[in-house]
Structure formats: C-alpha cells, structure tokens
Amino acid sequence: MRWLIIYILFIPNLLAQKEEMPTLYECERELSLIETGDFNRNCMKVFEKDSSFKTYKNKLMTIKYKNEVIQILDNTGAGAYRRIITGEKTSLKNIVSLSTDEKNEYVTVLDCSDVCSVKIFPLKYSGSIAPRKIVEDPSITETSIIAVSKDLKELFVSQKDKVSVIKLISSERKISSVGDIQSFKSRPCLRLDEKDSKIICTTIDESSKASPIDLESE
C-alpha cells in the first residue's frame, strides 16, 4: 500500500519533468500557428537558448531577432512577460537590425529582402500584427543606421557620408515615395539619437573615441 501511495504521488511528477522540449526546427514550424493562438509556449525557451538569434538589450527589455521573428522579454521583474512578433501581417522577411523606444513603446526594424524598408511596430502587442508604418526609400540599405523621432513624425537614416530625414506625417501606413528629404553631411554614424528636437550622430573620430555630433550645427 505504501508503495502504491509513493507511485501515485511521485511518478506523475517525474514523468512531467522528463517532458521533451520541442526542437528548434519544430518551433520554427510552430510559428505558422501563432495567428490561431495554438503556438507552443515552450518554444519561447527554445528560442531563448538558440545562439543564432541576435540580441538587443536595453533597460526594460531584451529583444532577440532572427529572420522574420522578434522575441521580446520584459526585464522589469520576476516572471518576465514574453511576447513574439511574427506572422504574415508583419510582412517581415529578413531583419537586419532594430532599435527600440522604451518611453513610447515601439520597435523600429530594418528589414531587407529584395528591397530594404523600415517597419515600425508597437511593443505592447504580440503575434501577427501589422506595422504602424512602412517606409521604403532608396536611401535605406542593409548598412543603414536607423532611428525614429520621439513623436513618430520623422525617420533618421545614416548612410555613408550623410544622414537623411524622412517625414512620416503622411496618413498612409505605407510610405513608398518620399519627395522632400532633408540631408546632413556626416561621417558614418554608429548611433542616431534625438535630443531637444536635434539629431545627434555618434561617430568614431581619429582617436577611435565615440563622439556625439549635433547635426543641426554642422
């Protein structure tokens, strides 16, 4: 009788502990189910361990991305909230880089396949969601450094010897033909920021030190 009680109490737990985790291949196939809500949540752990995901970190969140998948981990406390942005509605093909705005809660993605575009997503949603804005312009390439103004009205694109400012005030979700682009001459930027309505380009100077440059004073 005692052995029967032990079996009933402990064997189910041991079996649960031995539950096999899905493989990376299985999880990548699972992504097609995210729109139906049938996505295997164990795949989040698999993606976290996958070294092929590139990682972008800031104070509030860790973002991992690979090809057409963005995984968001909330760093604000125990039991981190996990979100994933992927699926047909995102129109993501090949994520090259991204940046986030913690205050306004959006992520700006440089996505390049046949052509390069910038896609802006709200961070508070998960699943197959459409970008808030899609910007296509010849100035956007795989080597571009990108950032968005805090009011979401301008896109900053650093490419070689200049920084272009593309207006996003159009009511259209997709901006594919931009007429008025403001440009500033600059050395290649490592990072672009906006401060007091000015664009700050951080470059590497001759002494290999990072130097922020106020482009409006150039």
C-alpha positions in Angstrom: 0.0 0.0 0.0 2.8 2.4 0.9 4.5 1.8 -2.5 1.2 2.5 -4.3 0.9 5.8 -2.5 4.5 6.7 -3.4 3.8 5.8 -7.0 0.7 7.9 -7.2 2.4 10.9 -5.6 5.8 11.0 -7.3 5.7 9.1 -10.6 3.5 11.7 -12.4 5.9 14.4 -11.4 8.9 12.5 -12.7 7.1 12.0 -16.0 6.3 15.7 -16.2 9.9 16.6 -15.6 11.0 14.3 -18.4 8.7 16.0 -20.9 10.7 16.6 -24.0 11.1 20.2 -25.2 10.4 20.8 -28.9 13.3 21.2 -31.2 14.3 24.5 -32.9 13.0 23.1 -36.2 9.7 22.2 -34.7 9.4 25.6 -33.1 10.1 27.4 -36.4 7.2 25.4 -37.9 5.1 26.3 -35.0 5.4 30.0 -35.9 2.7 29.5 -38.6 0.2 28.7 -35.8 0.8 32.0 -33.9 -2.2 33.6 -35.6 -4.5 30.9 -34.4 -3.4 31.0 -30.8 -2.1 27.4 -30.9 1.6 28.4 -30.6 3.6 26.2 -28.3 4.8 28.5 -25.5 7.7 26.1 -24.7 9.2 27.4 -28.0 9.9 30.7 -26.2 12.5 28.8 -24.1 13.9 27.1 -27.2 14.3 30.4 -28.9 16.0 31.9 -25.9 18.7 29.2 -26.0 19.2 29.5 -29.7 22.5 31.2 -30.3 21.5 32.1 -33.9 19.2 34.8 -32.5 20.8 38.2 -32.3 20.2 40.0 -29.1 19.4 43.7 -28.5 19.2 44.8 -24.9 18.1 47.9 -23.0 16.9 48.7 -19.5 13.4 47.4 -19.7 13.6 44.6 -22.2 15.7 42.1 -24.1 14.9 41.6 -27.7 16.0 38.7 -29.8 15.5 38.6 -33.5 16.2 36.3 -36.4 14.9 36.5 -40.0 11.2 37.2 -39.5 10.8 36.7 -35.8 11.1 39.3 -33.0 11.0 37.9 -29.4 10.5 40.4 -26.5 11.5 39.6 -22.9 10.4 42.0 -20.2 13.2 42.6 -17.7 11.2 44.5 -15.1 10.8 41.7 -12.6 10.3 38.0 -11.8 8.2 36.0 -14.2 9.3 38.0 -17.2 6.5 38.6 -19.7 7.3 37.2 -23.1 5.9 38.4 -26.4 6.6 37.4 -30.0 6.0 39.4 -33.2 5.9 37.3 -36.3 3.4 36.1 -39.0 2.0 37.2 -42.3 0.6 40.5 -41.2 4.1 41.7 -40.1 5.5 41.4 -43.6 8.9 40.8 -42.0 11.3 38.9 -44.3 14.9 39.4 -43.1 15.6 41.5 -40.0 18.9 43.2 -40.3 18.8 45.4 -37.2 16.4 47.2 -34.9 16.1 49.9 -32.2 13.5 50.5 -29.5 11.9 53.4 -27.8 11.1 52.4 -24.2 9.1 55.5 -23.4 6.8 55.4 -26.4 6.9 51.6 -26.6 7.6 50.9 -30.2 10.4 49.0 -32.1 11.9 50.2 -35.4 13.0 47.4 -37.7 15.3 47.5 -40.7 14.0 44.7 -42.9 15.8 43.7 -46.1 14.9 41.2 -48.8 14.7 42.2 -52.4 14.5 45.8 -51.2 15.1 47.4 -47.8 12.4 49.0 -45.7 11.8 50.3 -42.2 8.9 48.9 -40.3 7.6 50.4 -37.0 5.7 48.2 -34.6 4.0 48.9 -31.2 5.7 46.9 -28.5 2.6 46.3 -26.4 1.1 43.8 -28.9 2.0 40.3 -29.7 1.5 37.9 -32.6 0.9 38.6 -36.2 0.4 42.4 -36.2 0.7 44.9 -39.0 3.4 47.6 -38.8 2.2 51.1 -37.8 4.4 52.5 -40.6 6.3 51.0 -43.5 8.9 53.2 -45.2 10.7 52.4 -48.5 13.2 54.7 -49.9 16.5 54.3 -52.0 18.5 55.9 -49.1 17.6 52.8 -46.9 20.1 49.9 -47.4 21.4 47.0 -45.3 24.2 49.1 -43.8 21.9 51.9 -42.7 21.7 53.0 -39.1 18.1 54.0 -38.3 16.1 55.8 -35.6 12.7 57.5 -35.3 11.9 60.8 -33.7 10.1 60.6 -30.4 6.8 62.0 -31.9 7.0 59.4 -34.7 7.0 62.1 -37.3 10.5 61.6 -38.8 12.8 58.7 -39.7 16.5 59.2 -39.4 18.7 57.2 -41.8 22.5 57.3 -41.7 24.3 56.1 -44.8 28.0 56.6 -45.6 28.6 60.4 -45.6 25.1 61.7 -44.8 22.1 61.4 -42.6 18.7 61.7 -44.3 15.5 62.8 -42.5 12.3 61.3 -44.0 8.9 62.7 -43.0 6.4 60.2 -41.6 3.5 62.6 -41.2 1.6 61.0 -44.1 -1.7 59.5 -43.1 -0.8 56.5 -45.2 0.5 53.4 -43.4 3.0 52.7 -46.3 5.3 55.5 -47.4 7.0 54.3 -50.6 7.6 57.6 -52.5 9.2 60.3 -50.4 9.6 63.7 -52.1 11.0 66.0 -49.5 14.1 64.5 -47.7 16.3 66.7 -45.6 20.0 65.6 -45.5 23.0 66.4 -43.4 26.7 65.7 -44.2 28.3 63.4 -41.7 30.8 60.7 -41.1 29.2 57.3 -40.7 27.1 57.2 -37.6 27.3 54.4 -35.0 24.1 55.5 -33.4 21.4 58.1 -34.0 19.5 59.8 -31.2 17.1 62.7 -30.9 17.6 65.3 -28.1 15.9 68.7 -27.8 14.5 68.3 -31.3 18.0 67.9 -32.7 19.6 64.9 -34.3 22.7 63.5 -32.5 25.0 61.3 -34.6 27.6 59.4 -32.6 30.7 58.7 -34.8 34.2 57.4 -34.3 36.8 60.1 -34.5 40.5 59.9 -35.4 41.4 58.8 -31.8 38.9 55.9 -32.0 36.6 57.6 -29.4 32.9 57.8 -29.8 31.9 61.4 -30.4 28.3 62.7 -30.5 27.8 65.4 -33.2 24.9 67.8 -33.3 24.0 67.6 -37.0 22.0 70.9 -37.0 25.1 72.8 -36.1 27.2 71.3 -38.8 
